[in-house]
Amino acid sequence: MSDSIPNQPNTDMNSTDRSIASPDIVLDLLEAFRRSKTMFAAVELGVFDALTVPRSIDDLTVDLQCDQLALSQLLDSCVSLGLLTRDQDTYANTDVAATYLTQHSPRRMTGYIQYSNNVMWKMWANLEDAIREGSHRWKQTFGFDGPIFSHFFRTEEAMNEFLMGMHGFGMITSPQVVNAFDLNRFKTIADLGGATGHLAIAACQRYPQMQGIVFDLPHALALANKMVAESDVRERVQVVGGDFFHDELPRADLFALGRIIHDWDSTKIKLLLKRIYEALPEGGALLIGEKVIWDDRSGPRWALMQSLNMIVCTEGHERTFDQYCELLEEAGFATAEVYRTSVPLDAILAVK
């Protein structure tokens, strides 16, 4: 039986009147959230963890306790996204899925994906109000103003899984941030809000003479100690507890702030930068890891999307290099340079 339909008009989008703009961008964006949610749902349902070895749809249906037809549609969609492979009715993880989407992987991003699914997905539904009012959506979405961590990470396991998701990000970005500039002249790097220590570890791996300090709130210290202890630079990295807004900062000639400045409003940022400046010796520096918006504000897309995310979820937003320079100069820093990378963080180095 033929499935061709005779005498139909040509509906090929590429053959339409060329004076009409292509709808490709609009069509792609209409579907984009579906692709994200497909990955989120597969992680939440445990698809990738169930596929540490190839398995049939029959086995997966029983193991994951899902409707077989619906599950097969989800799995086939993951195949189309490059997250799974299929041989007849047997599915397997791709290398990407095995590396970033399974609980046993040290580079897993599952914690951040689950946070995106369970928290940010809901908050982004209120983006319009965030734009109208210029404030985050915690109260509107979940009924509280904050602090965030005390509400969503009430157990050590939940907190650690979120931090491991951020660690997965850090494994991608931190090596490029510490390679952006020649940091050989510095003796000690103190990463403020250093979480699992990925940036301090990457710096000490890159610079054999360097000592590292991971400085973060008490709830992050247990996992930081574990990750540092498992690294090959464990003897040169220490973990210290404290609040960088209030407590004495550790002694170092290089401070680092990775994905920190974009969390806060200008008043808090100015306070933090001034504290760092005063703690640095002459010739010391601050290394900032953030995705920097282009001067003409036309991109990069990651930075602009992240800026909207910060408006929805925090007090802050992303900035251009000139905007960072204004903040740094007000704090007292003499010079600043930017290095743009191909990963979700760029690097800025400001010198006292």
N, C-alpha and C positions, 0 to 999 in steps of 0.2 A: 504494500500500500504506500502510495506517495503522500508526503505531508506538505507538498507544495500547493500554493493557492494561486490559481491563475487570475489574470486580469485585475491584480491589485496595484495600486499606485506605489511608486518607489518611495519607501520611508527611510532610506539610509540617511542618517543625520548629516553625513559628510557631503551629501548630494543636494542639500537644501540650498535655498537662496543664500549666496555667500555674503549678501549684505546684512544678513541677520547674524547676530553674535551666537557663537557656539554655546550650547547649554552644558557643556562637559563639566565645568567647574561646579555649577549648581547641582547637577546630578551626582557628582562625586561627593559633595558635602551632604546631600540628602541621605546618602548611604553610609557616610563615614562613622557615625555613632553606632551603627549596627555592627560594623567590623570590630570596634572597640568592645562593645558589649558581648560579642561572640567570644572573644578572648577572656574577658572577665568571667563570663559564665562557665567556661571550660575550666578555668582555674578554680573557681568556687566549687564546682561539682567534683573536682578531683580527677579530671580526665587525664592530665599529663602525669600525675603521680601513679595512676592506674596503668599507664603505658610505659613503665620502665622496661618492660619487655613487650614485644608485639602481642596483641590479643585480638580475638574475634569480637564482632559486635554482640554475639550471644553472651559471651563472658562479661563484657563490659556492661551490658544491660542489667545483668544480675548483680554485679559488683557495685555499680553506681546507683542501683535502684531507680532507674529512669524508664520512661516509655521508650520502647525500642525504635519506633519510627522517628520520634522526635530526636532521640539521641543520635541516630544515624544522620539526620539532617545537620545537627550540630557538628558532628565529626567530619562530615563531608565539607562543611563550611570551613572548618579548621584546616582541612587539606588544601582548600582553595587559597587560604591565607598563608600557606607555607609553614604551618605549625605542626601538621601531621602528614604522614604518607599513608597510602592505602594499597593493599594488594588483595584483590577480591573483597572479602568481608573482614579482612584483618588490618588493623590500624597500628601505627607506630609513631613515636615522637621523632620529629626532625632534630638535628643537632641544636638548633636555636631553642626549641622547646625544652629539650633536656637540660640545656645550660641555664636558662633564665626562668623556666616555668615549673620546675619540680622542687619539692620541699628538700630533697637531699643535696641539691647543688649549692656549693659555697657562693656561687654568683647569682643565686636566685633573686628575682624581683617580685616574688609572689606577695610579700607583705605589702609592698607599695601598690600592687595591682588590686589586692583586696581592699586596701584603704581607698583607692580610686573608685572601686565598685560600690562599697558600702557607705562611703562618706561623700567623696567629691561628686560622684554621679548625682546624688540627691541635691547637693548644694548648687551644682551648676543648673539645675532646673529653675533656680531663682536668680539667674544671671541678670535678667532685666532689672530686677529690683536693686541688685548690687550696683548696677550702672546708674540707676536713677538716684540712689542715695549715697553712693560712694563709700559703702561699708560692707563688711563681710556678712555672710548669711547664716552663721551658727544659730543665732536666736530664732530666725524665721524657720529654719529647717529642722532643728533639733530641740529648740526651747531653752537654750542656755547661751551665755556670752563667752564662757571659757572658765578656766584654762582648758585647752583642747585635750591635753594628755590625760588629765585626771578623769575625763568622761569616757574616752574611747579606748584607753589602754589601762584598764583596771587591774589586769594581771600581768605578771612578769612575762609570761609566754606571749601575750598579745603585744606587749611593748617590744619584746625581742624580735618578733616576726616583722613588725613595722620597721625597726631599725635595720634588720637584715635586708629588707627591700631597699632601703636607702643605701645600704652597703653595696648592693648590686649596682646601683647607680654609680656609687663612688669607684667601684672597680673599673667602670668604663671611663669615668671623667678624671679622677685624681691623677693618674699617670701623665695625662696631657697637661693638666694644670701645673704640676711641678716641673715639667719639661719646657714650659713656655718661656722661661727666663733662666739665665745662668745664676744659680743660687749658691755657687761654690763658696762665696765669701761668708756665708752665714753659718753659725755654729749650732744654734738651737732654734727649731721651729715649734711654736706652740699653736696648735689648732684649736681655736675657741669654738665650742659647740661641736667638737670633733666626732661625736657619736661613736661609731665602731673603730675609729682610728685609721680609716682607709687613706686619708690624705697624709697624715704623719708617717704612716708606714710607707706610702709611695715615695715621699720625700727622702726618707732614710735609705730606701732601696736605691734611689737615684744618686744620692750624695753620701758616699761612705763616711765622710767626716762629720756628718750631721747627727745631732741628738734630737729626739722628738718628744713632745708632750701632747697628750690628748686631754683637753680640759672640757668637762661637761658636767651637767647636773647629776646628782647622785643616782637617779634611776637608770642612767645609761652606763654606769661604771662597770657593772658585772659583765655585760657583753663586750664592752671595750677591752677589759682585761683578758677575756677569752680570745678575742680576735688578735690582740697584740701577741699573746702567748703563742698562738699558732703561726705567727709570721716568722720570717727568717731574719728579722731585725729586732727581735724581742728584747735583746740586751741594751738597745739604744732608745727604746721608747718607754716612757712612763705614763701612767694614767692618773689624773688629778681631778678631784671633785670641786665644783664651785659654780657660781652664777656670775657670768661675765659682766652683768650690769651692776653688781653689788660687791662681790668679793675681790680680794687682791688678785691681780693677774699673775700668772707664773713669770719667772724671769726668762727672757728670750730676746734674741736680736732679730727674729723674724716671727711675726704673728700671721695666722691664716684665718680667714672667714670664708667657709664654703657653704653656699646656699643659706646664708644667715641674713645678710643685709636686706634682701628682698622681703623678709618677714615683717619688718617693722616700719613704723611711720618715721618721718624725718627727725622728730624730737629725740626718739630713742636711738636712732642711728647716729646722730651727732654726739650724743652722750657716749656711746660705745666707741666711736672713732677717736674722740678726745681722750678717753681712758687708755686706749691702745697707744696713741701718740705719746702720752705722758709716761707710759711704762717702757717705751722703747729707748735704747741708747742712741746717741747720735750716729747716723749712718745705718740704723736699723730700718726695717721695712715691714709693710703689711701686704700679704698676698691674698687677693680676693678672688674667689671662684663664683661667678654668676654668668648667666647668658646675657650679653650686652646688646641692647638694641642698636641697630645701625643709626648713624647720625641723621639720616633723612626719615627715620622711623618707618621705613617700608619693610623691615624684616630684622633679623631672620624670623621665620614663622614660629619656631620653637619659643623664642623669647617673647613674642607678642602673645602667643597662647598662654605661656606661663605667667605673663603679666596679668591677664584676665583671671587666671587661676588664683593668683595672689590676692586680687581684689575680692574675689568670692570667698576665699578661705582665711585671709590674714589681714593685717593692718597695712601691708606694703604693696609694692609693685616692682617691675623691672625698670631699668634706666639705660640711658645712653651713656657713652663714655664721658661726654661733657658734663652730664649731671653727676656722675661719680666724681669727676675732678672738682666740681664745686664743693661737694661735701668734704672731700679730702683736703682741699686747700683751706677750708674753714677750720678743720681740725688741726692744721699746722703743717701738713705734709708738703714737701718742697717740689717733688716731681712725681709723675705717674705715667705709666705705659700700659697699653692694652695689647693683648695677644688673642686673636680670635681663632678658635679651634673648630673642628668638625663634629664635636660631641656636644652634649647639652650644657656644658659649662665653658665659658671663656675665662681668661685670667687677666687680672690687673695687678701691677706691682707699684706700690707707692712708697717713697723713701723719705725718711726724716732727715 
